[in-house]
């Protein structure tokens, strides 16, 4: 969930998300695109810490919310990798 991503340190995100699925990601994304996703996660953490509007968006969702529904509040800003 986005609310979990904003609480995850970059090293944990890379280790538990990116590295775990790197072979699968590499089928569809270039190495550069994977690096950009890692950088976008770092950017998300910084923005979440300093911008109340961004902080409020994922915080309003809970475990019952579907991921895509919760991510819609952030995706325009953080998933434009290309």
C-alpha positions in Angstrom: 0.0 0.0 0.0 1.2 3.6 -0.6 0.9 4.1 3.2 3.4 1.3 3.7 5.8 2.7 1.0 6.0 6.0 2.7 7.1 4.3 5.9 9.8 2.1 4.2 13.4 3.3 4.3 15.0 3.3 0.8 17.3 0.4 1.6 14.3 -1.7 2.7 12.4 -0.7 -0.4 15.3 -1.7 -2.7 16.0 -4.9 -0.8 12.4 -6.1 -0.2 10.6 -4.8 -3.2 13.0 -3.9 -6.1 15.6 -6.6 -5.6 13.0 -9.3 -4.8 11.3 -8.6 -8.1 14.2 -7.3 -10.2 14.2 -10.2 -12.7 10.5 -9.8 -13.3 10.9 -6.0 -13.6 13.8 -6.4 -16.0 11.5 -8.2 -18.4 9.5 -4.9 -18.9 11.7 -2.1 -17.6 15.3 -1.1 -18.5 17.9 -0.8 -15.7 17.6 3.0 -16.0 13.8 2.8 -15.4 14.3 0.6 -12.3 16.9 3.2 -11.0 14.3 5.9 -11.6 11.7 4.0 -9.6 14.2 3.8 -6.7 14.8 7.5 -7.0 11.1 8.2 -7.1 10.7 6.3 -3.9 13.3 8.6 -2.2 11.5 11.6 -3.6 8.2 10.3 -2.3 9.7 10.0 1.2 11.0 13.5 1.1 7.8 15.0 -0.1 5.7 12.9 2.3 7.8 14.3 5.2 7.5 18.0 4.1 4.2 18.5 2.2 1.0 18.1 4.3 -1.2 17.5 1.1 0.9 14.6 0.1 1.1 13.2 3.6 -2.7 13.3 3.9 -3.3 11.4 0.7 -1.9 8.0 1.7 -2.7 8.4 5.4 -6.5 8.5 4.7 -6.4 4.9 3.4 -6.3 1.7 5.3 -5.7 -2.0 4.7 -9.2 -2.4 3.2 -8.4 0.0 0.4 -7.3 -1.5 -2.9 -3.8 -0.6 -3.9 -4.7 1.1 -7.1 -7.4 3.1 -5.4 -4.9 4.4 -2.8 -2.2 4.9 -5.4 -4.4 7.1 -7.6 -3.9 9.9 -5.2 -0.1 9.9 -5.8 0.6 8.2 -9.2 0.6 11.3 -11.3 3.4 12.8 -9.4 5.5 9.7 -8.6 5.1 7.2 -11.4 6.1 9.2 -14.4 9.3 7.4 -14.9 9.7 7.7 -18.7 
